[in-house]
Each structure stands twice: as C-alpha cells, then as structure tokens.
Amino acid sequence: MDKSTEILTWAALSAGVVVLGLGVVTLVRKRVFGFGFGTKGRAIRWRPYAWAQILTGTFILVETVPRLAGAPSGFVAVVSIFAFIPMAGALAARGRAVAT
C-alpha cells in the first residue's frame, strides 16, 4: 500500500470510529447526537438513528482494519463482501429513523 492510500485508509478508520462513537452516545443518551442526513423539517427517531450510525461505523471498521493490517487480498475481498451486511442494516435503520 502506497503512502497516500495508507493515509486515506487511516482517515477512513478515524471517521468510522467517530461515527460509531456518535451512535453509541445517541443510544446511551436516548437523544439524537450529531448530524448525519437532512430531515427536511421532520422528526428523527433516536433509536433507529443510533443503530444506523453504529452499523455504518461497523461497516467502515470492517472495511479498513484488514487493509491496514496488511491482510492478503483474498481475505480482504471476502471480508468486504460480508461488510455489506451491517451496511444493509444501516440503510434499513436510516429509513426508519425519519418520521414521516
């Protein structure tokens, strides 16, 4: 991995940790903490929003950690396929987070 790719991967890992942390804080406080998407004046349900953040952060971590660890490309490809499971859950939770 060249230097610029490594720096960008570390930045993605840091963003994933922040998003995961915001989700945990939202879940613990039982209030939306942070900003993530436009609501166009509609209310946000805190629990699905928190799980959407947690699952998005998990997706980012599952994608970046094996790359930074120097795992073989075959392993990274398999993990990347399975990483879309939390991402699908995050998209579903995000859809339920905004009250209609």
Order of alpha helices (4+ residues) and beta strands (2+ residues): alpha-alpha-alpha-alpha
